[in-house]
Amino acid sequence: FGEDFAAAGHSWSRILCERDSDGDGRTNGEELGDPYCVWREGETPARVDGISHPGVPEDDGAGDSGEAPDVVTPARPAAPAWLYAHAVLMVAAWGALSPIAVAAANAQLRRYLGATIWLHVHLVLHTGTAALLTLGCALALAGSGGSVNGMHGILGLIIAAITLMQA
């Protein structure tokens, strides 16, 4: 773990968090109480009991005494509330509003709704998609401390920018 920490510039990052430095099947973040890799300096990690050393394979968090920790916590605690809210907003935007907005632009639906109504429906739904997308991205950025680590965050911001340019 020490070598990985040095290679990361002696700072906590998503890459270092997701790595399993000691090869025991648990990520460094899981061993240090940050299974979602969202911890920032000065904050308390998601889990503080049963912390183990990410450089010692199969360290159970008991320390040198060999006794099990007083409180046993699951390796993967519940996700933070902002992460659930982000997921709900993205599903609503991309799974509901956006497909309906695209369907409203369908040629047959245009004939059914009339020349101006379909456009209003399309614009309202597309604007709603953009609003939910913006709120969801803002929640993710705020919850992660402004960090955009990993491919999900990078692609998410690119898609958000392209979507907002269309709005």
ABEGO torsion letter per residue (X at the ends): XAAAAAAAGGBBBAAAAABBAAGAGBBAAAAAGBAAGABBBGBBBABABGBBBAABBGBAGAEAAGBBBABBBBABBBBBAAAAAAAAAAAAAAAAAAAAAAAAABAAAAAAAEAAAAAAAAAAAAAAAAAAAAAAAAAAAAAAGGBBBEAAAAAAAAAAAAAAAAX
